[in-house]
Amino acid sequence: MEPTSSLQYVLRIPSGREEDELPLIVVLHGRGADANDLADLAPYLDHGFRFVFPNAPKPFEMMPGYTFGFTWFDGWPADRDSLVASRTLLLQFLREMTQRYPTPRGKVALAGFSQGGLMSIDVGFRTEVELAGIAVMSGALYEQDIPPFRPDLPVVIAHGTDDDVIPVLAARRARRMLEDAGLTVIKLDDTIMPPKYAPATLPRPPRTTTAKAARMKLPPMLGESV
């Protein structure tokens, strides 16, 4: 993992263009996982991007004395103090990433899965970094401290209708609140599988097929690098 003053992270540049100015995608993992959990998806989604996968700051303790993976916050609904602590670290992390890596202005996307999806919305509307969009997969909105929504920031919300960890109702509620604030929300909540079927457990399809499907489903937030 790569160190920063805020969070450790995994870096992936499938194109190998390490010195180039590239659009930046920051992806936040879910509870009980770590920065490596979603990193293998980078080649499937790549079209000349730089991907960073930060590690949540706190070990996840499923029961006293038994920990695995990491967590962005405690409890559900989220414990406010632990969430605010992660929010502060992520805001600093985004600043550090755009200072460390050459990134075109407005070509940063923030995405997250489950807990990471909730943090993506929470941090995405608070960061000083100019974002192209936010993608929330199986996430929710922390309603006890709603961020200042901006109608010009597009959001994608994808959620499994059979999700037994975070119910799809949480995503639909978040979508309604975002739309009520004037945002454009793209929803995908019909065919996405439940979180327990993690991507890492599935056989890998051919890269060309997967990358094509991913580009078809996501809006043109970042465009293509040059």
Secondary structure, 3 states (H helix, E strand, C coil): CECCCCCCEEEECCCCCCCCCCCEEEEECCCCECCCCCHHHHHHHCCCCEEEEECCCEEEEEECCEEEEEECCCCCCCCHHHHHHHHHHHHHHHHHHHHHCCCCCCCEEEEEECHHHHHHHHHHCCCCCCCCEEEEECCCCCHHHCCCCCCCCCEEEECCCCCCCCCHHHHHHHHHHHHHCCCCEEEECCCCCCCCCCHHHCCCCCHHHHHHHHHHHCCCCCCCCC
